Amino acid sequence: MAYVEVLLPTIVVALIFWFVMRAVFRVDRNERRAEAEAEAQRDAARRDADNQGNENPPAN
């Protein structure tokens, strides 16, 4: 029983650290995914704007 009393605080701190790090990595992954989606939407909007601009070229 003495071993459990000695190791329990370390195990609890390790579990808390693991949960915190897992949460940080998940947030980072989701943020990167959202940023990639936003960038893809910006690129698509730019391509659409460029294509609309090229449909009616100015007459010289």
Backbone torsions as a table, in degrees:
resi	resn	phi	psi	omega
1	MET	NA	-28.4	-179.4
2	ALA	-64.9	-35.0	179.5
3	TYR	-64.9	-38.7	179.2
4	VAL	-64.5	-42.9	179.5
5	GLU	-63.3	-32.9	-178.9
6	VAL	-79.2	-40.6	-174.8
7	LEU	-86.0	-22.4	-175.8
8	LEU	-57.5	-47.2	178.2
9	PRO	-59.3	-39.8	179.3
10	THR	-65.2	-42.5	179.3
11	ILE	-64.4	-42.4	179.9
12	VAL	-64.1	-45.1	178.8
13	VAL	-64.0	-39.9	178.3
14	ALA	-64.1	-40.4	178.2
15	LEU	-66.3	-42.1	177.3
16	ILE	-61.7	-45.3	178.1
17	PHE	-60.0	-42.4	179.7
18	TRP	-62.3	-44.6	179.3
19	PHE	-64.9	-40.4	179.3
20	VAL	-65.1	-46.1	-179.6
21	MET	-65.1	-38.3	177.7
22	ARG	-62.4	-42.0	178.7
23	ALA	-64.4	-41.5	179.9
24	VAL	-63.2	-44.8	180.0
25	PHE	-66.0	-37.7	178.0
26	ARG	-66.4	-42.3	178.1
27	VAL	-62.3	-43.4	179.3
28	ASP	-62.8	-43.5	179.6
29	ARG	-62.2	-44.4	-179.9
30	ASN	-66.7	-36.9	178.5
31	GLU	-66.5	-41.8	178.0
32	ARG	-64.1	-39.6	178.4
33	ARG	-64.0	-44.6	179.9
34	ALA	-64.8	-39.4	178.7
35	GLU	-65.3	-39.8	178.7
36	ALA	-65.4	-40.6	177.9
37	GLU	-65.2	-41.4	178.9
38	ALA	-64.6	-39.7	178.7
39	GLU	-66.5	-39.2	177.8
40	ALA	-64.0	-39.1	178.2
41	GLN	-67.0	-40.3	177.0
42	ARG	-62.6	-42.9	179.2
43	ASP	-63.7	-41.7	178.8
44	ALA	-64.3	-40.1	179.1
45	ALA	-65.4	-39.8	177.6
46	ARG	-64.4	-42.5	178.9
47	ARG	-63.3	-41.8	178.5
48	ASP	-63.1	-42.2	179.4
49	ALA	-65.4	-40.8	178.4
50	ASP	-65.5	-40.7	180.0
51	ASN	-67.0	-37.4	178.2
52	GLN	-68.6	-35.6	178.8
53	GLY	-70.0	-29.1	-178.5
54	ASN	-83.6	-16.6	-179.3
55	GLU	-67.6	-34.7	-178.6
56	ASN	-120.3	76.9	-179.8
57	PRO	-69.9	150.7	179.3
58	PRO	-67.0	141.7	-179.5
59	ALA	-86.0	132.5	178.4
60	ASN	-112.5	NA	NA
